[in-house]
Amino acid sequence: MDAESARGLAARLPRVGHRLPRLHPGRGLAGLLGGPHQPGAGPDHAATDVLTGLGDRSALARHADRLETGPAAHALLVLDLDGFKAVNDMAGHEAGDAVLREVARRVAEVAGDDGVAVRLGGDEFALLSGPLTGPPAEAAAAAEELASRVEASIARPVRTQGVDLSVRASVGVALHRRDGHGLEQLLRAADQAMYAAKAARGRPPGGVRLPDLPDVPEEELATDLARAVDEGGLELHYQPQVTWSGAVSGVEALLRWPHPRLGVLAPRQVLPLAQRHGLTTRLALWTIERALADRRLLAADLGVEVVVSVNIAARDLLGHAFVPDIARLLHADAAGAPPGPRLTLEIGEPSPHPVPQVVSLFERLAELGVAVSIHELGLGQVSLAAISRYPAVRELKIDPLLVRQVADDEATARLVRAIVGAAHGLEVEVVAEGVEDHRTVRRLRELGCDRLQGFAVAAPADLAELRAWAGRWPDVQAQVLGPTLPVPPAPPAPPA
């Protein structure tokens, strides 16, 4: 829905003075079990969520006994709507209520007669499946298929007052026995997986779920991960960013875990595990330290300094020792290194209402010469006015979903042009992430993006492969980027 349509809908729908409550990571779901039940799911359904007609949190508690009866497994899905705040803000709360009612209907439809669909609060829902028969691998596959059906159902536009409104779902999946035995354990696992979906880089549609590793106990896998962090069992791959002149300005560090039995695991499989077992800070600091060391080798090959970008979770950045730890790593790396920027931290969208403590933290990062990049821009509700009040934010990364549409969809192109113009007005650079073809490259150049990252330039590669790519890049850059454009002349000086 474009802004004009939203404004038209907002004019037709009266605004109401309430906002729906929202759950946040860290508060947990396990202690929130109490309330009504899904209509039609049994005799005890007198109390329901007033807005949607679904049961509320207590419906899960009343159906928890099914987890321990019979040999079949059950899946618990926790889902949160992405883009719902934009519907409320642009179209009004009555439109938002209409979306919630329709989402509830679709989740209940997917749950079917054997499942239980509930509204946990705000724009967060849960689905407890019926029995998933078969061996563990088949049950896990059935849980994934159920989640895919939920995602596909919610992705369909909701028609209200003649306007199509769209939201997406981030889904976390927890499988009984694989990820926990009681309802509280499954809620915690699914909740963490859902928030990992929102935080992870390069997520597939619907988000990131727990890794499908039914034959490995989670505690054992977490121990393996902690050992890999401490003993150098992890690897980094890098994807370069280039300017229109062909210069390699930076690389993004992407985690790989070559597990001795499970093969190479990607961030979408590792991060939920790390979050649930308190390993994200150690993982982030290891990544920064290793990336800084590799940056030196790459800079030597290129003959120019490059900046390494590392994705971190906001909760780690806010830890009391995290910024001092970054300062320590930068100081250790500084011996013999030329002055200049070396590190960029990529985070999700910051709060639109900066608080003094967070602003102070960003100021400290700026003092250290660390830049901050806001990634997945264009799909959430980030406020450029708020970004202007966060020191150290020097870069915005346009979400790959928008980048893939920009060559074919004029509305997307207008949005990207607006983002670029606003960012440049704030003296912030714009990176297009997920660039995959030459048509997109040309369109992004026309729209004024500053740098490119994606398979059209180079796939993520380990350090040795990246150094080899750097040697080939000068020979192919004109084919990828097009001819180098002359720098426009400076405007004439005003008369004295």
WOSULHU-V317202 format. One record per helix or strand of 3 or more residues. SS is the DSSP state (2 for helix, 1 for strand). FROM is the first residue (numbers start at 1). LEN is the number of residues. If there is no record, write none. Layout:
BEGIN
ss: (SS,SS)
from: (FROM,FROM)
len: (LEN,LEN)
END
This chain:
BEGIN
ss: (2,2,2,1,2,2,1,1,2,1,1,1,2,2,1,1,1,2,2,1,2,2,1,2,1,2,1,2,2,1,2,1,2)
from: (3,57,64,75,84,93,116,124,136,158,163,168,183,218,235,248,263,267,280,307,314,322,343,356,371,384,393,400,410,429,438,451,463)
len: (10,6,5,8,8,19,6,5,20,3,3,9,17,14,9,12,4,10,23,5,4,12,5,12,7,4,6,6,16,5,10,3,19)
END
